[in-house]
């Protein structure tokens, strides 16, 4: 069981995350708290959590390096990951563990529900809840194989992680920089590693993911969508565009059009909010596409002396 942390500003969140693990109906063999290059937080956590294995990130700064450090200290057959600003339901680990009945399953993840600072932003379409690291409309509503798992709520067989090399260092979030897709890239590599490998999404394995005020803002929505495009461009270079965009093509073809139609439905009670939500879908799609194109072009010009 691994929790990664990087700032003392989230101390109350860290306390909540650890408390939720202590309350599990199926306790983990070991809980590891990885601190990302923050000596002050490391010292504070070691005093507050003597029963945990509290270690510094031994890799490159960022979430991928922290997760790999956690895996290196894990002793169980399965390694689960919980974000430092998420709280797991008491049966979370029990439900994740149940998903490993088949040897073909190398990873199991669950749902992440948003905990808003107040009311949910009326303009934010549920199809874009991935922007705040949560389960979005369009994901399965029953257990099903998926391409990749949600970072705030995922687990993997330890031997599979070791075999494919874990998370790609340098890919994904570093501090507050809104990049991502390290889970996507890992999920694709696992599926490319061996025929028949599955990642299972179990929607009843639930964590509650806190959304800060800044992440519930329009400015963050735009920045995160653009950064997602940049991240997808990087993943495409690493594992191939076909696999990197497999899920996104279905999402754009089927999920987003339904969201636009729903928002523009004249029978909708909150008509103005629906129109704004439909507009947000279009803006999010355009920004994500622009980030992807920018990322691909940046790669193309880097070899000719351009800006990487």
Buried (B, 14 or more C-beta within 10 A) or exposed (E): BBBBBBBEEBBEBBBBBBEBBEBBEEEBEBBBBBBBBBEEBBEBBBEBBEEBBBBBBEBBBBBBBBBBBBBBBBEBEBBBBBBBBBBBBEBBBBBBBBBBEEEEBBBBBBBBBBBBBEEEBEBBBBBBBBBBBBBBBBBBEEBEEBBBBBBBBBBBBBEBBEBBEBBBBBBBBBEEEBBBBBBBBBBBBBBEEEEEBBBBBBBBBBBBBBBBEEBBEEEBBBBBBBBBBBBBBBBBEBBEBEBBBBBBEEBBEEBBEEBBEBBBEEEBEEEEBBBBBBBBBEBBBBBBBBBBEBBBEBBEEEEEEEEE
